[in-house]
Amino acid sequence: MAIAGGGFAGRTLALALAKFAPQGFRIVLIDAEPAQAHGSVAGDARALALSAATKNLLSTLELWQELAPSAQAIEGIEITDSGLNAALRPHFLGFNAEFKNGAAKAHMVEHSALSSVLAGAVAKAQAIEILAPQTVAGYVADAFTVAAKLGSGKTIEASLLVAADGKRSLLRERAGIKCVGWSYPQMGIVTTVAHARPHHGKAVQHFLPSGPFAILPLKGNRSSVVWTEDKERGEAIMALDGTGFVAELTTRFGHRLGEIALAGPRQSFPLDMQIARALVADRLALIGDAAHVVHPLAGQGLNIGMRDVAALAETVIDATRLGLDIGTLPSLERYERWRRFDSAFSAVVMDGLNRLFSNDNAPLRALRDLALGLVDRAPALKRFLVSEAAGATGTLPHLLKGEPI
Ligand SMILES: Cc1cc2nc3c(=O)[nH]c(=O)nc-3n(C[C@H](O)[C@H](O)[C@H](O)COP(=O)(O)OP(=O)(O)OC[C@H]3O[C@@H](n4cnc5c(N)ncnc54)[C@H](O)[C@@H]3O)c2cc1C
């Protein structure tokens, strides 16, 4: 099998196949970035909220053990949409008791930590051949094989080609698969903040008129900030000097955790919602951001991609064990059926939440505060929402349940 794209989705799929596919199964991982770029501390300011299901997957691949010392458990979430100059910021919806059962807990990990654990494991896996830096420039599929054309002019033949090449996926375009979606008039600003007081594992989601402002706990007295702003204002904030930036940050961060200081670089990201109209084509399967991009307000993008990884790995391994051709449509349709609804539904829910909260319309605000308050008093509904976010509902592939394939 050939995998185009060595981001989190592509590398995790390669590792799942290397671990569980029958002996002799070969994987070629082709990535545009040099292998050493993954895991460099300076690479990416993001931290990722990993769901319980993603943690199960990483544990089954024996990667979680390495990541655990640097992962911070989320012990509770407070959601508010109070005004920035309100003396108090009361929360309208909180999740605390629902996290007491550790199985549902999400964990925060820094981008560089996850990236270097995956890169280290890929480098050690004998079944994986890495071609990096190298691009896949196109492909040709016939009844028996697919030939991936590399930027170098070389060709790699395989039974199946996986497009894990991110949201601007060239392979998706070459396959003629269109997307439904749009760019948000917002941008995501990400940074790390050190604070005087401990966070006790509490995450805060503050819905502001220009977009959600999330404070997510990291190890030590540090938090990751994911700050959605409308584009124009966001660009002006990114252009401020250090003092100006910290002043804007402090207005939103508040004083709950005492004095704050920047503890990492600031970085901004364009935000899109995008759903591919199909997840498969002749001898091609899409995973991760190549298949769907969601608003980061609930930290679900990669978790949804990991659900693709688990479903595709199981589909391919089952077909291989039965001696079937993994690149044929019946095999790929199983993957598509498994993932189609969940990925589209998740993108639509994130989009709806962003629209509902990213505005200052007074009647709508009163209505949503009422709704949040009602949810807050409905323990069964809260437990359901937590298990949805944990990725623990629906027919789960084995890896997401922490089971080998
Ligand atoms: C601000 C922000 C915060 C986020 N927070 C969270 C969070 O808390 N939790 C969460 O689950 N998700 C989060 N996400 C989403 C998450 O970061 C992405 O979903 C995830 O990184 C996508 O991984 P991927 O491997 O699918 O794609 P990518 O990371 O885009 O990787 C694609 C890879 O393919 C390579 N490539 C591209 N073209 C080619 C080609 N032609 N040939 C070969 N290689 C190619 C690229 O070099 C890259 O290495 C967040 C996103 C943003 C913007």
The ligand as an ORCA input file, in Angstrom:
! r2SCAN-3c Opt
* xyz 0 1
  C      -6.082     26.089     15.274
  C      -6.326     24.612     15.158
  C      -6.452     23.839     16.316
  C      -6.702     22.468     16.233
  N      -6.883     21.740     17.378
  C      -7.208     20.430     17.292
  C      -7.435     19.647     18.485
  O      -7.348     20.144     19.617
  N      -7.773     18.334     18.360
  C      -7.915     17.752     17.133
  O      -8.277     16.558     17.072
  N      -7.673     18.454     15.992
  C      -7.322     19.763     16.042
  N      -7.081     20.468     14.897
  C      -7.146     19.768     13.594
  C      -5.853     18.994     13.299
  O      -4.725     19.827     13.491
  C      -5.881     18.446     11.869
  O      -7.124     17.802     11.653
  C      -4.760     17.442     11.634
  O      -3.507     18.001     11.927
  C      -4.790     16.946     10.181
  O      -3.830     15.925     10.015
  P      -3.639     15.228      8.583
  O      -2.544     14.231      8.774
  O      -4.937     14.754      8.056
  O      -3.194     16.406      7.603
  P      -1.902     17.340      7.611
  O      -1.431     17.594      8.986
  O      -2.241     18.511      6.763
  O      -0.775     16.449      6.893
  C      -0.706     16.317      5.502
  C       0.708     15.857      5.146
  O       0.733     15.567      3.744
  C       1.892     16.149      3.156
  N       1.561     16.380      1.739
  C       0.747     17.328      1.212
  N       0.670     17.168     -0.133
  C       1.423     16.088     -0.440
  C       1.728     15.410     -1.648
  N       1.226     15.808     -2.823
  N       2.550     14.337     -1.607
  C       3.065     13.917     -0.418
  N       2.806     14.515      0.756
  C       1.998     15.583      0.741
  C       2.146     17.400      3.979
  O       3.496     17.788      3.874
  C       1.783     16.911      5.399
  O       2.905     16.297      6.028
  C      -6.823     21.842     14.953
  C      -6.659     22.613     13.790
  C      -6.416     23.976     13.880
  C      -6.258     24.782     12.604
*
